[in-house]
């Protein structure tokens, strides 16, 4: 991450993205081969994916960031579909090249004398070492590896926005976003983008699962349903404590298969990833603060406190889960729990050990006695292990396979086996297939182990087939099917042609609704069937159908009209021609109606009008026109002989005139000194 802060990374982010992708695959293969346990590599893959997504913030622009994000999703799809299933093949090729190189080096040192007591390899060992390709692991191991990869990417998609939110919360302390040149006021937009992409990432994961089911033939959905069923019927609260492992799988995938990709699996992986990301975040803060942890005397105290906190959290997690009953086994019937317990006791009795120890060892005296089970990456050892088992049990396997091929042996114990299986899964027993009170014929037909009554059904189907063959109904169905196929082809071809008569009007030509009321569309007036008939008539009923000529005809001679959505849906559902020509003709023939014609078609009755009412209506019309011209009532009402003032305004004007008269008399008296005389 600190390397992503540099300008070199920013300028060459595409090459670094491909390099990180290659390094991530190399780390995954190396960790899987070194640890021999796929469960331990999932947190490493989550951390790698989280940092790969997070370092995309070094993109110089937002557009480059989006492009890099889409490219990373594409690389994920390539890894899941193509690279992941072929990792074992690539490792086998590398081992083959290594053996070739070792043989070449031995040939150079052929002069070195051999010791007499050297262990000579057996013929079988030489045979297996000279093979060009070893047997690949089964499809189940590859499918589990694919699910581990896709689960790691899913958890990384949830960890990235959380880690980004912590970087925003401690913007100044960590200075991660500032080193990526992301301003604090724009940082929240990237967080919105990460959260918005979560549902699309889930859709991409689902599409990837469907692709591998179709491309590789893996039953991913069925396996996940089986894992969910195993998690429901588990015998312990914590699935990791269950000692019943699938011995048919390779050792490196047994632990992750035991966790069943359940919520406990995601909880463990998420806790480990949070610890790794907390370490990265803390180291970044230490580097930015320039703190030397080796000179600080409080470092041992802090480390001791961190260890105690981790141990306490680990202990409290189990206690809290048991107290809150988060992973309590709720759905467990008596038969299922008894069956699981019986398997565990049988495995422990065979091995003579407890549930916490290893699986049972091979029987004493067998070819595998004292032979440790090879690791999954040891192709030679695994192949010798299998060949030794086949060589020792060859006769037993031949007898078992011959008995399995014998129908009498299969039918001998079928009823007992199915009866026991029905008891375990709580289904209907074979003896109860035919209920009491049924007819003898039906009871005999539905009897367990009876041959199915197929003769009558076959005879009836043969009679129906003979009746149907060479009949008018068959010819009619074929003609209808060919017509439907031709119309679909015609519709496809016509959809790619732009019409010359394309003209959009302001209103619907059928109902007259304007574009502000309903959306308008431009459609051909005639249906495709009608246009195809006109095309055939113009070509003298030729049986040939020339596509370029049809495109020219459809583009040039197809009339169009403008319809609203309601009218378009109406005629589209009925597949009929649009009667727009009649509407256009009616609009052309229409003329201005007189007042008498309007009165005749009106719904209101004709009555005589009084002269006073006519005068009032004329005054109302003229006053309305004056108001529209922004004239005041005081100005235009006197023109019609009406006082334009209210009684209040008239009274106020009279009072003002009386006041001014009184004031004029008082001023006159003061001028002549009469007020002083009147004193």
N, C-alpha and C positions, 0 to 999 in steps of 0.2 A: 504494500500500500504506500509506503514511503517512497518507493521507486516511481510510483505513479504521479507523485507531485512534480516531477522534473519536466522540463520542456521537451526533452527527447521523447519521453513517453507520450506527451501531448501531440507532438508532430507525427509520430509513427504509431498511433494507437491501433490501427488495423493489424499491423504486423505483430505488435505485442499481444493483441487479442488472440491471434492464431497461435502464437508461441505459448501463451498461458493455457490455451486449449490442449495443445500437445503435452505440455508439462503436467496438466491435470490428469490426462489419461495415463501418462507414464507413472505418476505417483499412485494412481489407483491400482495399476497392474503390479507395481513394485510392492505396495502395502499388502495387497491380497496374497502375493506369492510369499512375502516375508512373514506375515502374521498368520497365514493359513486360516483366517477367520473373517468371513465377509461382514459379520456384524460389527467388527471393530473399525472397518474402513468406511462405514456410512458417515460418522461424524467428520472424518477427514474430507470426504467428498462434499459434505454440506459446507464446511468451512471454505474449501477451495471455490465452490460455486458462489458462495456469498461474496468473497473477495473479488471474484471475476466480475460479478455484476456491479459491485461497489466501485471498482476502479474505472468503470465506464464514465464516471463523473469527470474524469480528466479530459473529456472531449472538448475541443475548443468552442463549439457552438451547440445550441440545443438541437439543431438538426442532426449534427454529427452524433450526438448522444442517442437520438432515436434510431439512427441508422445502425449504430453499434449494438443497440439493444435488440433490434430485429435480427442482426447477424448472429448474435449470441444465441437467440432462440433457434435459429436455423442450425447452428453447430450442435445444440442440444439434441435436436431431432436426428441429425446425422449420427451422433454418438449412440443414441438409444437404438436406432433401427439397424445401422450397418456396422459400426465399429464394435459396440459391446458384444453382440453375438459371435464376432470373429476374433475376439481377443485370444481365446485358447488356440485357434488355428495359427495366429501370429506367433504365439509363444512356442508352438510345436515347430514352426519353421525356423525360429531362432535356435531352438535346441538342435535341429537337424544341421544347421550351418555350423554350430559350435562343434558338433561331432565330426563334421567334415574337416573343420580346421584342426581339431585335435588329431584326427587321422593323418592329416598332412604333416603335422609337426612330428608325429611318431615315425612317419616314413623318413623324415630327415635325420632322425636319430636312430635309424635301424641298426647302426653299427654297435649300439650298446648291447652287451651280452645279457641274456635273460638268466635269472636265478632258477635253480632247479626246484626250489620250494615255493615258487610263485603259484598262486591259485589259478588254475585254468578255468576259463569260463565254459559253461555247459553249452551244448548245441542250441538249447532253447534261448539262452541269454543272448548268444550271438545272433540268433534269428531275429529277436526283437530289437536288438540294437542296430541291425542292418535295415530295418524297415524304414521307408521314407516318411510315412505319416503314421502317427499313433491314433488310436480311437479317441474321438472327441467325447467330451462329457455329454450327458444326456440333455434333452431339451428342457427338462425340469430345472436343472442347475442354471442354464442360460436364462430361462424365464425368471427365476428368482433373482439373478444378478440384474436383469432389466428392471424388475420391480424395486430393487434396492436403489438403483440409479434414479428412477423417476420419483421415488419417495424422498431421496436426498435433495433433488431439485425442488420439490414441493415445499420442503421445510426451509430451504434457502430462500424461496420467494417470500416466506413469512418473516424470516430473520432480517432480511435486508431493510424493510421499512422500519422495523424496531431499532436496528443499529443506527439507521439514518436519523430517527427521532432522538436518540441519545446524543448524536453528534450535534443536532440542532439545539438540544437542551443545554449542552455544555459547549457552546460555540467557541467561547474565548479560551476555555481550559484546554480543549483538545486541538482546536485550530485545524481540524480535518477539512472542513468545508472551505475555510479560507485558503488553505493550501491548494485546493481544487479550483480556486478562483470563483467561488459561488458566493455572491453577496448574501448577507443575512436576511435582507428583505425579500429575496427571491428564492430562498432555500425551501420554503414550504411548497412551491410548485412541483419540485421533484418528489416530495413526499406524497402529494396528491397523485402524481403519475404512478408511483409504485403501488399505491393502494388501488388505483383504478385498473391496473394491469392484473390484479389477482384473479378476478373471474375469467379473464381471457387466458391466463396461464392454466387454469383448471380445464378450460375447453381444449387447449392445446394438448394437455396431458391425456385427456380422454380420446382425442383424435389419434394420438400416438399409440395408445393401447389398441384401438381398432386397426391401425395400420399393421402392427406386429401380429395381430391375430390373423389378418388376411395374408400378410407377406410370409411370415415364418410358420403359420399354422399353430401358434401357441394358444392354449386355452386359458388365457389370463383371467377372464371374468369368472370362469368355472373354478379356477384355483383360488381366487379371492373369496368367492362364496364358500368354498370348502374351508378356507382359513377362518372366515367369520363363524362358521358352524363349529369348528374345533375350539375357537376361543369361547364360544357360548357354553359348550359342554365340557369345559376344562374342570379338573378336579381340585385345583389350587387357586387361591386368589391371585397370586402373582404367577404368570405363565412361565417365567424363567425357572421356577422351582419344580416344574413338571419334569420328571426324569424320562418320560416316554419320548424318545427321539425316533425320527424316521431313518432307519438304518439303510434304506435303499438309496438315499441321497449321499452325495460326496460330503466328507467331514466338514468342509469349510462353509457349507450352507445349512448345516443342521440347526445351528443356533438361531439364525434369522428365520428359518422355517418354523422353529418352535415358538417364536414370538408372534407368528401368524399375521404380521403386519397390522397389529391391533393398536389401540390407543396407548397401551403400555410400551410398545416399540417406539412410537413417535414421541412419547414422554421421555424415554431414556435418551434417544438421539437428540431431542431438543435441549435437554439439560446439558449434555456434553458439548453441544454447539454453543450454547450460551456461555459456558465456561471458557471455551476457546476464544470467542469474540470478546469476552470481558478481559481476557489476558491481552488481546491485541489493543483494545481501547485503553487499558491501563498503561501499557508500554508506550503508546502514543502520547499520553498525557505526561509521562515521565520524561520522554525525549523533548517535548515542547517546553516543559518547565525547567529542564536542565538539572534535574535532581539526581544526585549520586546516592544510590540506595546503600552502597557499601560503606559510606562515611556517616550515614545517619544512625545514631545509637538506637532509634526506635524501630529499626527494621526487624530485629528478631521478635520484638513484641507484636508487631503487625503480622508477621508471618505466623506466629503461634496463634494469634487471634483468628487469622484466616483459616488455618487448619482446623481449629476447634469449631469454627462456624460451618465448615464443609462437613465435618463429621456429625455435628449436631443436626444439620439440615438433612443429611442422609438418614439419620436415625428417625428424625421427626417425620420424614416423608412417609415411611412405612407405618408409623403409629397413626399419623393423621389419615392416611388412606384407609386403614382398618377402622378408625373411629368414625369417619364420615361414610364408610361403606361404599367407596367409589368403585372398587373392583371386586365386590362381593359376588360370588357365583350365585346368581338368582335363578337361572333356568337350568335345573338339573333333576331329571327324573330318576327314580330308583333304579331302573334298568340301566340307564346310561352311566350313572355313577358307579354302580356295581360292576359293569363291564370294564370301565376304566381302572377301577381298583384291582380287578382280577388280572388285567394285563400287567399292571405295575408289580403285583405280587409274584406273578409268574416270571417276569424279567428278573426280579430280585432273587427268586429262588434258583433260577438258572445260573446266575452269576455268583450267588452266595455272598452278596454285598448289600449295602444299604442304598437308599435312593439317591444319596449325594455322591456316590462313587461312579466309576466308569461303566460302560455297557458290559455285558457278560463276555468273558473270553471264549475262544474256540474250545471245543471239547478236547479232553486229554487224549492223546494218541492220534489225533487227526493231523493232516498235513499242515494246518495252520497253527498247530500248537507251538507256542513260543515265537510265532511270527507276528511282529507288530503290523498293524494296518498301515499301509503307506499313505502319505499325504496326497492331496488331490492333484498337486502339480507334478508328482512323481509318476509320469506316464509308464515308464518301464516297470516300476514296482507294482503299480496298480494292475497292469496287464498280466504280470506273473502271478499276482494274487488271484486273479480271476481264472487264469488257465489252470492253476493248481486245484482250485475248487472244482472246476469242470472235470479234470482228470480223475479226481478222487470219487466224485459222485456221478460218474458217467452212467453206470448201470441203473442207479436209482432214478436218475433223471429220465432215462429211456423208458423205464417202467411207468413212472408217473405221467409222462407225456402220452404214452400209449393208453393208459387208463383214462386220461382226460379226453382222448379222442374217441373212446368207446362210449356210445350213446347209452347203453344199458347201465354202465357204471355211473354216468351222470344222473340218469333217472332213478337210480336205486336210492340215493340219499337226498334227492331234491326236496321231497316234502318235509323231511326232518329239518334240513337246513333252512328252508324258507319259513317253517314254523318258528324256529328259533330266532331268525332274523326279524320276523313280524313281531315277536314278543319284545325284542330289544328296541325297535323303532316305534312300537305302539301302533301297528297297522293291523289290517284285517287278516286273520289266519287263513291258510289255504282251504281248510275244511269249511269255512263260512263264506266261500265265494258265491255259492248258490244258496240263497236264503230258503228257509222252510216255507212250504205252501206253494212253491212254483210247480209248473207243469213238468211232467216226466221228461218230455223232449228237451225243454229248456234246461232242466237240471242236468241232463246227460250232456248237453252242449257246453254248459259252463262248469262241468266237473273238472277238478284239478288234475292236470296231466293228460286230459283227453285231447284227441286230435281236433284241431279247429274245423268247423263246418265250412270248408272252402269250396266244395264242389258246386253247391247250389249258387253261391255268389259268382263263381266263374261262368257257370252256364247262363246265368241271367245277364252277365256282362257281354258274353258272346252274342246272345240274341239281340241285345240292344245295339251292339256294334254292327251286326248284319242289317238291322233295320235302318240304322243311321247312314251306312255306306250307300253312295250313289242315290241319295234322296234329294228332293227339292230343298229340304231344310239345310242340308250340308252345303249345297250350291249357294243358297241364300246367305249363309253364314260366311262362306268364303268371299262372296262378292261384297258383303258388308265390311269385312275385315280389310279387303284390298282398298275399298273406297275410303275407309277411315285412315289407312296408311297414306294414301295419296293426298288426302286433304291435310294431314299433318305435314307432309312434305311441302305442299303448296303454301301452307301458312308459314313454314320456316323460310322458304325462299322469298315470299312477299314481305316478310318482316324486315328484310335487309334492303328494301327498295324505298327510296324517297320519292314521293309523288310530285308530279309537276303542278297539279292543280291544288296544291296545299295553300289554303287561304283561311285564316281565322277571322271570324266576324265578332262583333261586340255582344251578340246575344244569341241564344239558342233559336234555331230556325224551326223548331217544332212547338215548344211551349212559350218562347219569347222571353225567358228569364235571362237577365243580364249577367255579366261575369262577376259583378260584386255580390250576387246572390248565390251562385253555384259555380264551381270551376267548369270551364269549357274545354272540349276536346274536338279535334278534327278527325273524322272517320270517313271511309268510303261509303257511298250511298248504297251500293249493291254488295251482297255477300260474295264470298269467294266462289261458291258453287254457281251463282248467276254469272259472275265474270268469266269463270272457266267455260261455261256454256257459250257465251258470246265469243270467246277466243276460238273455240272449236268451230263455230259457225263461220267465222271470218277465214278460217283456214280450210274451208270446204270439207269439214268433218274428217280431217286427217287423223289416223290413229296414232301418229307420232306426236310426242310432246317435247318440244324444244324449249329448254329452260331459258336461254338468252332471249329468244323471241317473246316468251311469256313475260320476262322482266321488262322488256321494252313496251309491250302492250299494257302491262299493269301500271307502269310509270306514266305513260302518255295518255291513256284513254280512260283512266279511272276517275269519275267525278267524286267530289268530296262535299261534305257539309259540316257545319258547326253545331254540336249538340252539347247539352249539359250532361252531367254525370248520370242523373236519373233517367233521362231519355236513352242515353247510350247503354246503360245496364238493361233497360226494358227491351230494346231491340236485340241486344247481344244474347240475352237469355232465350229469346224466341228464334234467333237465327233467321231473321226475315229482312227484306229490303227496307230501307228507311224511306217513308213516303214524304220526302222533303220537296219533291217537284210539285205536288198538289198544294203544299203550303205556299211555295213561291208563286204559283199561278194565282192563288187567292189574293196574295198581297199585291200582285200586279193589277188585278181586276178591281181592287177595292178603290172607292172614290170617297170624297169628302161628304159626310152626311150633313143634311140640313137640320135646322132646329126642329122642324116638324117631324123628320125621321127619328131624331133622337128622342123626341117626346113619345113617339109611337112605340119604340122598343124599350122605353123606361118602365120600371116597375112601380113608379109612383103615379097616383091618379092626377088627372088634369082638373084644376080648379081655377075660378076667376080670381083676379087680384084687384083689390080696392085701390083707388087713386092715391090715398094716403100711404098705403104700404109701398106702392111703387116709388113715391116720393122719398120715403124713408130709405129704401134700398139704394136709390140713386145717391142720396146724401152720404150714406155709409160707404159706398164705393169711392166717391170723390174724396171723402175724409181719409180713407185708407191710402189713396194715392198721395195725398199731401203728407201724411206721416212717413210714407216710404221715401219721399223727397226731403226728409229731415226738416220739415216746417213745424213751427210750434202752434199749438191750438189757439194761442192769443193772436196769432197773425192771420190764420186762414179762416177762423170761425166768423169774424165780422163780415167776410165777403159773402157769407150765406145768410146774413141778417140775424146772427146769433151772437150774443155777448160772449166774448172769449175769456171772461174772468169769472171767478167764483164769488159767492156772496162775501166771503171773508176778505178777499182781495178788494172788493168794492168798498166794504166798510172801512178797511184800513186806509184806503185812499181818501175817503171823506174826512176821517179823523186827522189825517196829515194836512189837508187843506185848511180845516178849522184852526189847527195849531199855528200854522203859518200866518193866518189872518190876525190872530190875537198877538202874535209876536210883532207884526208890522205896526199895529196901533200903539203898543208899548214903546217902541223905538221912536215913533213920532212925538209922543208926549215927553220923552226924556230930552229930545232935542230942544223943545221949547220951554223946558223947565216947569212944565205943568205938574209933574209928579212931585217936585219939591214943595210946590204951593199946596197941593192936596195933602202933602205930608203925612 
